Amino acid sequence: SEVLDVERIREDFPVLEREFDGTPLVYLDNAATTQTPTQVIDAIRDYYLEYNANVHRGLHQLSQEASIAYEQAHDRVAEFIGAAGREEIVFTKNTTESENLVAYAWGLRELGPGDTVVLTEMEHHASLVTWQQIGERTGADVEYIRIDEDGHLDMDHAREVIDDDTAMLSALHVSNTLGTINPVADLVDLAHDHDALAFIDGAQAVPNRPVDVEAIDADFYAFSGHKMAGPTGIGVLYGKQHLLDSMEPFLYGGDMIEKVTFEGSRWNELPWKFEAGTPPIAQGIALAEACDYLEDIGMDRVARHENELAQYTLERFAEFDDIEVFGPPAGEERGGLVSFNLESVHAHDLSSIFNDYAVAIRAGDHCTQPLHDKLGVAATARASFYVYNTREEIDVLVEAIDDARDLFA
Ligand SMILES: Cc1ncc(COP(=O)(O)O)c(CNc2co[nH]c2=O)c1O
């Protein structure tokens, strides 16, 4: 069927059975991190119980098994995002490290005065602060594509600011604050029209919707395991093979080498050139399992479910005139999240009150402080959804807002 069997899915997430003082948990903080299904937990458990060993093809059986599973996890992730193969899939610690890898291993070497790095005003600090720093060190300028009052990218401004001085475009696929889904293929085309590279931050996209990096034609694409029903401690950097081949390593040490002498060293093949030291073995194997788990559900269904919950949230919030919502208007497809403020109640107070209802949301700037300055608010509350959330949980959220309103009236 076209809809998710949420009740059956919830059985895979025992943490959702938790109660605080008898009140059932309502977990609505999925843009921060998603919960982990027993299938993924079992993959980690099986690894440590049955074939834990260090990788890179040690000569004993355990190492062979661990190495093959870890390497094949790269193949599985490549398939999940439509990449050509493991050579284009680097396992990192998280999206943040993936962004830093490109900023250091490509940006520091390739950028200089006169170059510009173009971001968007909605960027997460993982890219915004990173490219700001690289700009300061290299003399490159950092410019920002404007957003409009509905949280859409101003594409006219994008066409103006991306020009022949642009060396890199770094943009979000889906905003973790606004829920805006950016026209990333168009943005990449714009960058390529000016011989610039394009880095797409897909932390809020790969977990939530079908992503085909080759259709987007991104040069680099990053996301995190913990946001897609996988474990913490693993992120992914997708990079076009010819670019990763041309780049110097980001971190040096064991396994990323082919030959080391006192005079110098040669690097290992891709992707191992970018995976120095003992990698996140269990996490990589578990991430492959998370890909299987999500693919069994169907990424189209995941996207539809999340958008439906976001639209229902907007519909419920529209019943009140003191709830300000941010991002695209109701009816327009968005990522599975709604940032909002309740008049006269600070987002942090709201989040604390929600905790009394066992409702877990996020309050703050969501690592997008410049965006919050632009929105004219210090903080927002954010409800974000995943495959196990229901409309009934949004009704509980609305009741909690109601009580917060009365408390602060
Ligand atoms: C768009 C985006 N980019 C990058 C990151 C960084 O991912 P990490 O390196 O795995 O931490 C996040 C995490 N966003 C959030 C983390 O907590 N609340 C959030 O909204 C994100 O939403």
PDBQT file of the ligand as one rigid body, heavy atoms in Angstrom, charges set to zero:
ROOT
HETATM    1  C1  LIG A 501      21.408  19.945   7.520  1.00  0.00    +0.000 C 
HETATM    2  C2  LIG A 501      22.409  19.406   8.505  1.00  0.00    +0.000 A 
HETATM    3  N1  LIG A 501      23.723  19.395   8.169  1.00  0.00    +0.000 NA
HETATM    4  C3  LIG A 501      24.654  18.904   9.013  1.00  0.00    +0.000 A 
HETATM    5  C4  LIG A 501      24.296  18.404  10.246  1.00  0.00    +0.000 A 
HETATM    6  C5  LIG A 501      25.384  17.853  11.150  1.00  0.00    +0.000 C 
HETATM    7  O1  LIG A 501      25.188  16.456  11.265  1.00  0.00    +0.000 OA
HETATM    8  P1  LIG A 501      26.143  15.679  12.296  1.00  0.00    +0.000 P 
HETATM    9  O2  LIG A 501      27.540  15.972  11.855  1.00  0.00    +0.000 OA
HETATM   10  O3  LIG A 501      25.750  14.229  12.181  1.00  0.00    +0.000 OA
HETATM   11  O4  LIG A 501      25.827  16.265  13.644  1.00  0.00    +0.000 OA
HETATM   12  C6  LIG A 501      22.943  18.398  10.636  1.00  0.00    +0.000 A 
HETATM   13  C7  LIG A 501      22.537  17.884  12.002  1.00  0.00    +0.000 C 
HETATM   14  N2  LIG A 501      21.448  18.615  12.512  1.00  0.00    +0.000 N 
HETATM   15  C8  LIG A 501      21.085  18.594  13.803  1.00  0.00    +0.000 A 
HETATM   16  C9  LIG A 501      21.694  17.987  14.838  1.00  0.00    +0.000 A 
HETATM   17  O5  LIG A 501      20.917  18.223  15.935  1.00  0.00    +0.000 OA
HETATM   18  N3  LIG A 501      19.832  18.997  15.611  1.00  0.00    +0.000 N 
HETATM   19  C10 LIG A 501      19.915  19.218  14.285  1.00  0.00    +0.000 A 
HETATM   20  O6  LIG A 501      19.106  19.872  13.624  1.00  0.00    +0.000 OA
HETATM   21  C11 LIG A 501      21.985  18.905   9.744  1.00  0.00    +0.000 A 
HETATM   22  O7  LIG A 501      20.672  18.922  10.062  1.00  0.00    +0.000 OA
ENDROOT
TORSDOF 0
